[in-house]
Amino acid sequence: MVAAELAANAVTHGRARGRGFRLTLINEASDCGTLRVEVTDARGDRVPPSLATTPDPTAESGRGLLLVAALTTRWGWEPYPPSGKTVWACLPLT
């Protein structure tokens, strides 16, 4: 669900003409403790919103990152030079 949400956000909000997105799965610990899901897209100018803002209860969208935050131990984003961004989330594997 986390990978699907981050990928859907990349398609919806991070799409640039002629550019796709990259999905990466990383085992962060040798003991299989944490899975890091990364989605990189070309739109560094469109960063994820702060979770401090609650979506309108009648809105049909806008809750995906709330789900990501609830299902993961941590998540965030970082610039991906020269003009993109990577949104990532970490899940426990145990």
N, C-alpha and C positions, 0 to 999 in steps of 0.2 A: 504494500500500500504506500509506503514511504517513497520508494523508487518511482512508482506510478505518479504520485502527486508532484514530485520534483520534475519529472519528465513532462507532465502535462503543463506545469507552469512554464517550463522552457519553451514549449510549443506555443503557448498562449501569449506569454509576455516577453519572451527572449528571442523571438524569431527575427532574423534579418534576411533579406532577399538573397537567395543562393547559399545560405548557410544553415546548417542543421545544429544539433547539439550532441554533446558527448556524455555518455553515462559510464561512470567508473565505479567499481566495487573494490574496496580495499580491506583486507584483514589487517587491522591495526596492531594486533598483538599476536605473538607467535603461539600463544596458548588458545587461540580462537576466541578471545574475549570480546572483541568489538568489531563490528562491520561498519565501515564508513561508506556511505553512498554519496557520490558526487555527480552533479549535473552541471556541465559547462555550456554556456551559450554565448552568442556574439553581442548581446546587448548589456554592456556594463553600465549604460546610462539608466537602465530600468532595474533598480534594486528592490529586493523584497521589502514589504512594509513592516513597520514595527508591530509587534504583537500587542502593544499597549492600546492600540485602537481596536475596539470590538466591532465586528461587522454588524450592519443593520440586521435585526432578527428576521426581516421579511425578504432580505436579499437572497437570490438564488445561488450566489457564489461568494467566495471570499473567506472560506473557513479551512481551506486546505493546509495552510501553514499552522493553524491551530492543531489540526490532526497530527502533523509532523512533530510539533513540539510535544504533544501528549504521548506519542509512541516512541520517542527517542530520548536518549540521555542528554544530548545537546545537538544544536544545529546552528548554522550561520551561513555567511557568505563572504567571499573575498574577491577582489579584482583579479581578472585573468587578462594579462597584457596581450595585445595592445589595447583592446577595446571591449573585452568580454567580462564575464563574471562566472564564478563557480559557487553554486549553492550546495551545501553539504549537510549531512545528518549522520549521527552515530547511533547504532543500535547494539544492545548487548546480545551476545550469541549464547549465553548460558542461561 
